[in-house]
Amino acid sequence: MTQNYYEQLGIPMDADEATIRTGCDAVCARFRADWLSDPGGTVGVSAATRIRELEGVRDLLLDIVQRTEYDRSLGVRLQLTQSTGRPAGMNRDIWMVVLGGLIGLVVVAIVWIISARMAAPLMPAAAETNRPAPDFTLPTIDGKTLHLNDLRGKIVLVNFWGTWCVPCKEETPAIQAAYEQLKGTGVEFVGVNLRNQEELGEPGDAAVKSFVEDHGVTYPTVYDTDGEVSRLYQISPIPVSYFLDTQGNIRYVYVGTLKTADVLELVRRLHDTP
C-alpha cells in the first residue's frame, strides 16, 4: 500500500510546522549518507531524487492551501474506515491486542527519546566526514575576489544556494542569524551562488544581489560563474552546506534547510574537536 505524505515523513496528521520540518529532516538524513558515498553513481542519484521528493512533500504540507486540499482527499478514505467501526474481519479482542501493542511501542519510544536527550545534546542531521575541501577562487558580488585557502585557521561554513530555491529562502535568515552570533569568534561563512543556473547577464546579477539584500546577508557571497566549484563539491540537491575545520578539511555536510541551532551546534563541535 502506498504511504500517504504523513506516513512518508513519519508524523501525525495534525502535525504542526515544526514537526513537519523535523520529520522531513529525519527521513532525509537516511538518504544523505548514500548520496555522499556515491554522489555520481546510481545509489547517490537515487538518494538525491528521494531527498528532493521528500522536500516537495514537506513544502506541500507547509502550504496551508495545498495541505487542506490534500487532507480533504485523504478524508474520503478515513471516513470510510471510521464508518465500519473497525477493520473488516477483525474482532474486538484482536483489535484490543493490536491497540495495546501500539501503546507499548509508543511508551518505549518515549523512554528511548528522553534517555537519549538526557545522555547527549541532539546532533543535527549532518553527515560526518574528514577530507580536504577543494580550494577555489571566486568573484564576490561586490567586485572583489575570495580565495578559500585564505580562510585557513578559521572554521568555515560554505553554503551553496540559488535564488529559485525555496528551501534556500527559508534557511538564509537562519544562517545570517548564526553568523551574527559567531562573528569575531574565528568563524567565517561563505555563500556560493550557483550563478550558471541563474538568468544570464545583468538580470541574473541583479536577482542575486536583490536576494542578498532582501535577506540582510552580511557574510561574503561569491559567484560560481561556470559551475566548476559545484562540480568539485559534487553538488546535487540544494541547499547544501559544508562545515570546514581550521585545517581546511570538510568535517560535516548538511543537505537541506539549516536552522540557526544546527549551525551553532556543528560549529561548537568543530571548536571542541581538534
KELUMVO-965648 format. One record per residue (C-alpha): x, y, z. Coordinates in nm, 2 decimals, decimal comma, always signed. Each point is the difference from the previous one (the first is absolute). Example, Ala and Ser with C-alpha at 12.3 -4.5 7.8 and 13.67 -1.06 7.14 Angstrom:
<guza X="+1,23" Y="-0,45" Z="+0,78"/>
<guza X="+0,14" Y="+0,34" Z="-0,07"/>
end
This chain:
<guza X="+0,00" Y="+0,00" Z="+0,00"/>
<guza X="+0,13" Y="+0,34" Z="-0,09"/>
<guza X="+0,08" Y="+0,22" Z="+0,30"/>
<guza X="-0,17" Y="+0,34" Z="+0,03"/>
<guza X="+0,22" Y="+0,31" Z="+0,05"/>
<guza X="-0,03" Y="-0,01" Z="+0,38"/>
<guza X="+0,11" Y="-0,36" Z="+0,01"/>
<guza X="+0,29" Y="+0,07" Z="-0,23"/>
<guza X="+0,13" Y="+0,27" Z="+0,25"/>
<guza X="-0,09" Y="-0,21" Z="+0,30"/>
<guza X="-0,22" Y="+0,27" Z="+0,15"/>
<guza X="-0,37" Y="+0,01" Z="+0,12"/>
<guza X="-0,26" Y="+0,16" Z="-0,22"/>
<guza X="-0,05" Y="+0,29" Z="+0,25"/>
<guza X="+0,38" Y="+0,08" Z="-0,01"/>
<guza X="+0,09" Y="+0,36" Z="+0,04"/>
<guza X="+0,26" Y="+0,18" Z="-0,21"/>
<guza X="+0,30" Y="-0,08" Z="+0,22"/>
<guza X="-0,10" Y="-0,37" Z="+0,01"/>
<guza X="-0,02" Y="-0,01" Z="-0,38"/>
<guza X="+0,34" Y="+0,15" Z="-0,05"/>
<guza X="+0,16" Y="-0,23" Z="+0,27"/>
<guza X="-0,17" Y="-0,30" Z="-0,16"/>
<guza X="+0,13" Y="+0,09" Z="-0,34"/>
<guza X="+0,36" Y="+0,06" Z="+0,12"/>
<guza X="+0,00" Y="-0,33" Z="+0,19"/>
<guza X="-0,12" Y="-0,20" Z="-0,30"/>
<guza X="+0,24" Y="+0,18" Z="-0,24"/>
<guza X="+0,29" Y="-0,07" Z="+0,23"/>
<guza X="-0,04" Y="-0,37" Z="-0,10"/>
<guza X="+0,08" Y="+0,08" Z="-0,36"/>
<guza X="+0,28" Y="+0,25" Z="+0,05"/>
<guza X="+0,26" Y="-0,27" Z="+0,08"/>
<guza X="-0,09" Y="-0,18" Z="-0,32"/>
<guza X="+0,03" Y="+0,32" Z="-0,20"/>
<guza X="+0,34" Y="+0,09" Z="+0,16"/>
<guza X="+0,14" Y="-0,35" Z="-0,05"/>
<guza X="-0,09" Y="-0,01" Z="-0,37"/>
<guza X="-0,09" Y="+0,35" Z="-0,12"/>
<guza X="+0,04" Y="-0,07" Z="-0,37"/>
<guza X="-0,12" Y="-0,36" Z="+0,00"/>
<guza X="-0,33" Y="-0,18" Z="-0,01"/>
<guza X="-0,04" Y="-0,01" Z="+0,38"/>
<guza X="+0,09" Y="+0,36" Z="+0,04"/>
<guza X="-0,23" Y="+0,12" Z="-0,27"/>
<guza X="-0,29" Y="-0,20" Z="+0,13"/>
<guza X="+0,06" Y="+0,14" Z="+0,35"/>
<guza X="+0,02" Y="+0,36" Z="-0,13"/>
<guza X="-0,33" Y="-0,06" Z="-0,18"/>
<guza X="-0,17" Y="-0,14" Z="+0,31"/>
<guza X="+0,12" Y="+0,30" Z="+0,20"/>
<guza X="-0,15" Y="+0,24" Z="-0,25"/>
<guza X="-0,33" Y="-0,20" Z="+0,01"/>
<guza X="-0,01" Y="+0,02" Z="+0,38"/>
<guza X="+0,07" Y="+0,37" Z="+0,00"/>
<guza X="-0,28" Y="+0,04" Z="-0,25"/>
<guza X="-0,23" Y="-0,18" Z="+0,24"/>
<guza X="+0,12" Y="+0,22" Z="+0,28"/>
<guza X="-0,07" Y="+0,32" Z="-0,20"/>
<guza X="-0,35" Y="-0,12" Z="-0,09"/>
<guza X="-0,09" Y="-0,07" Z="+0,36"/>
<guza X="+0,14" Y="+0,34" Z="+0,10"/>
<guza X="-0,23" Y="+0,17" Z="-0,25"/>
<guza X="-0,34" Y="+0,04" Z="+0,18"/>
<guza X="-0,20" Y="+0,00" Z="-0,33"/>
<guza X="+0,17" Y="-0,30" Z="-0,15"/>
<guza X="-0,01" Y="-0,19" Z="+0,33"/>
<guza X="-0,37" Y="+0,06" Z="+0,04"/>
<guza X="-0,07" Y="-0,14" Z="-0,34"/>
<guza X="+0,22" Y="-0,30" Z="+0,07"/>
<guza X="-0,16" Y="-0,07" Z="+0,33"/>
<guza X="-0,34" Y="+0,02" Z="-0,17"/>
<guza X="+0,11" Y="-0,27" Z="-0,24"/>
<guza X="+0,11" Y="-0,22" Z="+0,29"/>
<guza X="-0,32" Y="+0,07" Z="+0,19"/>
<guza X="-0,20" Y="-0,21" Z="-0,24"/>
<guza X="+0,19" Y="-0,31" Z="+0,09"/>
<guza X="+0,01" Y="+0,09" Z="+0,37"/>
<guza X="-0,38" Y="+0,05" Z="+0,00"/>
<guza X="-0,05" Y="-0,34" Z="-0,15"/>
<guza X="+0,22" Y="-0,17" Z="+0,26"/>
<guza X="-0,18" Y="+0,17" Z="+0,28"/>
<guza X="-0,34" Y="-0,09" Z="-0,13"/>
<guza X="+0,08" Y="-0,37" Z="+0,03"/>
<guza X="+0,07" Y="+0,04" Z="+0,38"/>
<guza X="+0,32" Y="-0,22" Z="-0,04"/>
<guza X="+0,18" Y="-0,18" Z="-0,29"/>
<guza X="-0,21" Y="-0,27" Z="-0,16"/>
<guza X="+0,07" Y="-0,35" Z="+0,14"/>
<guza X="+0,18" Y="+0,12" Z="+0,31"/>
<guza X="-0,19" Y="-0,09" Z="+0,32"/>
<guza X="+0,01" Y="+0,21" Z="+0,32"/>
<guza X="+0,26" Y="-0,21" Z="+0,18"/>
<guza X="+0,25" Y="+0,02" Z="-0,28"/>
<guza X="-0,05" Y="+0,37" Z="-0,03"/>
<guza X="+0,07" Y="+0,05" Z="+0,37"/>
<guza X="+0,32" Y="-0,20" Z="-0,03"/>
<guza X="+0,12" Y="+0,20" Z="-0,29"/>
<guza X="-0,09" Y="+0,33" Z="+0,18"/>
<guza X="+0,18" Y="-0,12" Z="+0,31"/>
<guza X="+0,31" Y="-0,08" Z="-0,20"/>
<guza X="+0,00" Y="+0,34" Z="-0,16"/>
<guza X="-0,03" Y="+0,17" Z="+0,33"/>
<guza X="+0,29" Y="-0,20" Z="+0,13"/>
<guza X="+0,22" Y="+0,10" Z="-0,30"/>
<guza X="-0,09" Y="+0,36" Z="+0,06"/>
<guza X="+0,11" Y="-0,02" Z="+0,36"/>
<guza X="+0,33" Y="-0,17" Z="-0,09"/>
<guza X="+0,06" Y="+0,27" Z="-0,26"/>
<guza X="-0,06" Y="+0,28" Z="+0,24"/>
<guza X="+0,23" Y="-0,15" Z="+0,26"/>
<guza X="+0,27" Y="-0,05" Z="-0,26"/>
<guza X="-0,03" Y="+0,36" Z="-0,12"/>
<guza X="+0,01" Y="+0,14" Z="+0,35"/>
<guza X="+0,30" Y="-0,21" Z="+0,09"/>
<guza X="+0,19" Y="+0,10" Z="-0,32"/>
<guza X="-0,07" Y="+0,37" Z="+0,06"/>
<guza X="+0,12" Y="-0,03" Z="+0,36"/>
<guza X="+0,32" Y="-0,18" Z="-0,11"/>
<guza X="+0,12" Y="+0,25" Z="-0,26"/>
<guza X="-0,09" Y="+0,31" Z="-0,20"/>
<guza X="-0,20" Y="-0,06" Z="-0,31"/>
<guza X="+0,22" Y="-0,03" Z="-0,31"/>
<guza X="-0,12" Y="+0,17" Z="-0,31"/>
<guza X="-0,07" Y="-0,23" Z="-0,29"/>
<guza X="+0,34" Y="+0,05" Z="-0,17"/>
<guza X="+0,23" Y="-0,26" Z="-0,15"/>
<guza X="+0,34" Y="-0,02" Z="+0,16"/>
<guza X="+0,31" Y="-0,02" Z="-0,22"/>
<guza X="+0,37" Y="+0,11" Z="+0,01"/>
<guza X="+0,14" Y="+0,09" Z="-0,34"/>
<guza X="+0,18" Y="+0,31" Z="-0,15"/>
<guza X="-0,24" Y="+0,26" Z="-0,13"/>
<guza X="+0,06" Y="+0,08" Z="-0,37"/>
<guza X="+0,16" Y="+0,35" Z="-0,02"/>
<guza X="-0,16" Y="+0,27" Z="-0,21"/>
<guza X="+0,04" Y="+0,36" Z="-0,10"/>
<guza X="-0,32" Y="+0,18" Z="-0,09"/>
<guza X="-0,13" Y="+0,35" Z="-0,06"/>
<guza X="-0,21" Y="+0,16" Z="+0,28"/>
<guza X="-0,32" Y="+0,18" Z="-0,08"/>
<guza X="+0,17" Y="+0,33" Z="+0,09"/>
<guza X="+0,27" Y="-0,04" Z="-0,26"/>
<guza X="+0,28" Y="-0,14" Z="+0,22"/>
<guza X="+0,15" Y="-0,35" Z="+0,00"/>
<guza X="-0,02" Y="-0,27" Z="+0,27"/>
<guza X="+0,26" Y="-0,28" Z="+0,03"/>
<guza X="-0,12" Y="-0,28" Z="+0,23"/>
<guza X="+0,35" Y="-0,10" Z="+0,11"/>
<guza X="+0,05" Y="+0,36" Z="+0,14"/>
<guza X="-0,25" Y="-0,10" Z="+0,27"/>
<guza X="+0,22" Y="-0,28" Z="+0,14"/>
<guza X="+0,02" Y="+0,02" Z="+0,38"/>
<guza X="-0,38" Y="+0,08" Z="+0,02"/>
<guza X="-0,30" Y="-0,23" Z="+0,01"/>
<guza X="-0,18" Y="+0,06" Z="-0,32"/>
<guza X="-0,36" Y="-0,06" Z="-0,11"/>
<guza X="-0,04" Y="-0,02" Z="-0,38"/>
<guza X="-0,36" Y="+0,01" Z="-0,11"/>
<guza X="-0,11" Y="-0,07" Z="-0,36"/>
<guza X="-0,33" Y="+0,17" Z="-0,10"/>
<guza X="-0,21" Y="+0,15" Z="-0,29"/>
<guza X="-0,26" Y="+0,27" Z="-0,01"/>
<guza X="-0,26" Y="-0,24" Z="-0,14"/>
<guza X="+0,05" Y="-0,25" Z="+0,29"/>
<guza X="-0,29" Y="+0,02" Z="+0,25"/>
<guza X="+0,19" Y="-0,17" Z="+0,29"/>
<guza X="+0,29" Y="+0,24" Z="-0,06"/>
<guza X="-0,24" Y="+0,29" Z="+0,06"/>
<guza X="-0,11" Y="-0,17" Z="+0,32"/>
<guza X="+0,34" Y="-0,07" Z="+0,14"/>
<guza X="+0,18" Y="+0,33" Z="-0,09"/>
<guza X="-0,14" Y="+0,20" Z="+0,29"/>
<guza X="+0,10" Y="-0,29" Z="+0,24"/>
<guza X="+0,36" Y="+0,00" Z="-0,14"/>
<guza X="+0,02" Y="+0,38" Z="+0,03"/>
<guza X="-0,12" Y="-0,02" Z="+0,36"/>
<guza X="+0,27" Y="-0,26" Z="+0,08"/>
<guza X="+0,27" Y="+0,22" Z="-0,18"/>
<guza X="-0,09" Y="+0,30" Z="+0,22"/>
<guza X="+0,04" Y="-0,21" Z="+0,31"/>
<guza X="+0,34" Y="-0,15" Z="-0,12"/>
<guza X="+0,17" Y="+0,31" Z="-0,14"/>
<guza X="+0,34" Y="+0,06" Z="+0,16"/>
<guza X="+0,03" Y="-0,36" Z="+0,13"/>
<guza X="+0,22" Y="-0,14" Z="-0,26"/>
<guza X="-0,28" Y="-0,11" Z="-0,23"/>
<guza X="-0,08" Y="+0,11" Z="-0,36"/>
<guza X="-0,29" Y="-0,06" Z="-0,23"/>
<guza X="+0,01" Y="-0,01" Z="-0,38"/>
<guza X="-0,32" Y="-0,01" Z="-0,21"/>
<guza X="+0,06" Y="-0,15" Z="-0,34"/>
<guza X="-0,26" Y="+0,09" Z="-0,26"/>
<guza X="-0,05" Y="-0,24" Z="-0,29"/>
<guza X="+0,03" Y="+0,29" Z="-0,25"/>
<guza X="+0,01" Y="-0,23" Z="-0,30"/>
<guza X="-0,36" Y="-0,11" Z="+0,09"/>
<guza X="-0,13" Y="+0,36" Z="+0,04"/>
<guza X="-0,12" Y="+0,22" Z="-0,28"/>
<guza X="+0,27" Y="+0,11" Z="-0,24"/>
<guza X="+0,16" Y="+0,34" Z="+0,00"/>
<guza X="-0,09" Y="+0,31" Z="+0,21"/>
<guza X="-0,35" Y="-0,13" Z="+0,10"/>
<guza X="+0,15" Y="-0,30" Z="+0,16"/>
<guza X="+0,26" Y="+0,21" Z="+0,19"/>
<guza X="-0,28" Y="+0,23" Z="+0,11"/>
<guza X="-0,21" Y="-0,29" Z="+0,13"/>
<guza X="+0,29" Y="-0,14" Z="+0,21"/>
<guza X="+0,07" Y="+0,34" Z="+0,15"/>
<guza X="-0,37" Y="+0,06" Z="+0,07"/>
<guza X="-0,02" Y="-0,33" Z="+0,18"/>
<guza X="+0,30" Y="+0,08" Z="+0,21"/>
<guza X="-0,13" Y="+0,35" Z="+0,09"/>
<guza X="-0,36" Y="-0,12" Z="+0,07"/>
<guza X="+0,13" Y="-0,26" Z="+0,24"/>
<guza X="+0,24" Y="+0,23" Z="+0,17"/>
<guza X="+0,31" Y="-0,22" Z="-0,07"/>
<guza X="+0,32" Y="+0,15" Z="+0,12"/>
<guza X="+0,24" Y="-0,29" Z="-0,04"/>
<guza X="+0,19" Y="-0,03" Z="-0,33"/>
<guza X="-0,19" Y="-0,12" Z="-0,30"/>
<guza X="+0,18" Y="-0,13" Z="-0,31"/>
<guza X="-0,10" Y="-0,10" Z="-0,35"/>
<guza X="+0,07" Y="-0,35" Z="-0,13"/>
<guza X="-0,01" Y="+0,14" Z="-0,35"/>
<guza X="+0,06" Y="-0,31" Z="-0,20"/>
<guza X="-0,11" Y="-0,27" Z="+0,24"/>
<guza X="+0,36" Y="-0,14" Z="+0,05"/>
<guza X="-0,01" Y="+0,04" Z="+0,38"/>
<guza X="-0,34" Y="-0,18" Z="+0,02"/>
<guza X="+0,15" Y="-0,29" Z="-0,20"/>
<guza X="+0,31" Y="-0,01" Z="+0,23"/>
<guza X="-0,23" Y="-0,02" Z="+0,30"/>
<guza X="-0,23" Y="-0,25" Z="-0,18"/>
<guza X="-0,31" Y="+0,21" Z="+0,06"/>
<guza X="-0,34" Y="-0,16" Z="-0,08"/>
<guza X="-0,29" Y="+0,12" Z="+0,21"/>
<guza X="+0,01" Y="+0,35" Z="+0,15"/>
<guza X="+0,03" Y="+0,15" Z="+0,25"/>
<guza X="+0,31" Y="-0,19" Z="+0,12"/>
<guza X="+0,25" Y="+0,13" Z="+0,25"/>
<guza X="+0,36" Y="-0,11" Z="+0,08"/>
<guza X="+0,16" Y="+0,06" Z="+0,34"/>
<guza X="+0,38" Y="+0,03" Z="-0,03"/>
<guza X="+0,24" Y="-0,03" Z="+0,30"/>
<guza X="+0,29" Y="+0,23" Z="+0,05"/>
<guza X="+0,23" Y="-0,22" Z="-0,22"/>
<guza X="-0,23" Y="+0,04" Z="-0,30"/>
<guza X="-0,16" Y="-0,35" Z="+0,03"/>
<guza X="-0,37" Y="-0,07" Z="-0,06"/>
<guza X="-0,13" Y="-0,15" Z="+0,33"/>
<guza X="-0,38" Y="+0,03" Z="-0,04"/>
<guza X="-0,23" Y="+0,01" Z="-0,30"/>
<guza X="-0,36" Y="+0,11" Z="+0,05"/>
<guza X="-0,24" Y="-0,05" Z="-0,29"/>
<guza X="-0,33" Y="+0,19" Z="+0,05"/>
<guza X="-0,12" Y="+0,30" Z="+0,19"/>
<guza X="+0,23" Y="+0,11" Z="+0,29"/>
<guza X="-0,13" Y="+0,15" Z="+0,32"/>
<guza X="+0,19" Y="+0,25" Z="+0,21"/>
<guza X="+0,03" Y="-0,26" Z="+0,27"/>
<guza X="+0,15" Y="-0,25" Z="-0,25"/>
<guza X="+0,27" Y="+0,24" Z="-0,10"/>
<guza X="+0,09" Y="+0,09" Z="+0,36"/>
<guza X="+0,01" Y="-0,37" Z="+0,11"/>
<guza X="+0,22" Y="-0,11" Z="-0,29"/>
<guza X="+0,24" Y="+0,29" Z="+0,04"/>
<guza X="+0,01" Y="-0,07" Z="+0,38"/>
<guza X="+0,10" Y="-0,36" Z="-0,08"/>
<guza X="+0,28" Y="+0,12" Z="-0,23"/>
<guza X="+0,13" Y="+0,23" Z="+0,27"/>
<guza X="+0,00" Y="-0,29" Z="+0,25"/>
<guza X="+0,15" Y="-0,26" Z="-0,24"/>
<guza X="+0,36" Y="+0,06" Z="-0,12"/>
end
